[in-house]
Amino acid sequence: MLIACVVGLCVLLFVGALVAPRLSRGPERAAHGAFGAGTRGASRAPGRFGRWLTKPFTKGNKAVGASASEGRSVRAKLPF
């Protein structure tokens, strides 16, 4: 379920960054905040289990940032 949400969010942010690059910063920050809250909550688990639980959130956070950044860079290369 988390994977589907991350993929959907990445597509949504990519399209948003492609259409309106400046306006896409707010939703991107909100997504980073949500993933950060998940990471902070999962990191409270003891030992290695805490590190294992944080991995999906950190990977999703990186993917969201990369997709929004890629949408803005594609927009910059467009002729209009």
WOZIMO-V264792 format. One record per residue. RES is the residue in one small letter. PSI is psi in whole degrees, -180 to 180 (* if undefined). BURIAL is # if it has 16 or more other ideal C-beta (glycine too) atoms within 10 Angstrom, else .. Layout:
# WOZIMO-V264792
res=[RES/RES]
psi=[PSI/PSI]
burial=[BURIAL/BURIAL]
This chain:
# WOZIMO-V264792
res=[m/l/i/a/c/v/v/g/l/c/v/l/l/f/v/g/a/l/v/a/p/r/l/s/r/g/p/e/r/a/a/h/g/a/f/g/a/g/t/r/g/a/s/r/a/p/g/r/f/g/r/w/l/t/k/p/f/t/k/g/n/k/a/v/g/a/s/a/s/e/g/r/s/v/r/a/k/l/p/f]
psi=[-41/-36/-44/-40/-41/-44/-45/-41/-38/-44/-44/-44/-34/-47/-41/-40/-28/-38/-48/89/-41/-36/-14/-10/-37/-53/-33/-43/-38/-40/-41/-38/-40/-43/-34/-38/-40/-39/-43/-39/-42/-27/-11/-8/151/142/-141/-30/-38/-40/-39/-36/-26/-19/-46/-35/-41/-39/-41/-38/-43/-39/-40/-44/-40/-40/-40/-40/-40/-38/-41/-37/-35/-41/-38/-26/-13/149/-10/*]
burial=[./././././#/././#/#/./#/#/#/./#/#/#/././#/././#/././#/#/././#/././#/#/././#/#/././#/././././././././././#/#/./#/#/#/./#/#/./#/#/#/./#/#/././#/#/./././././././.]
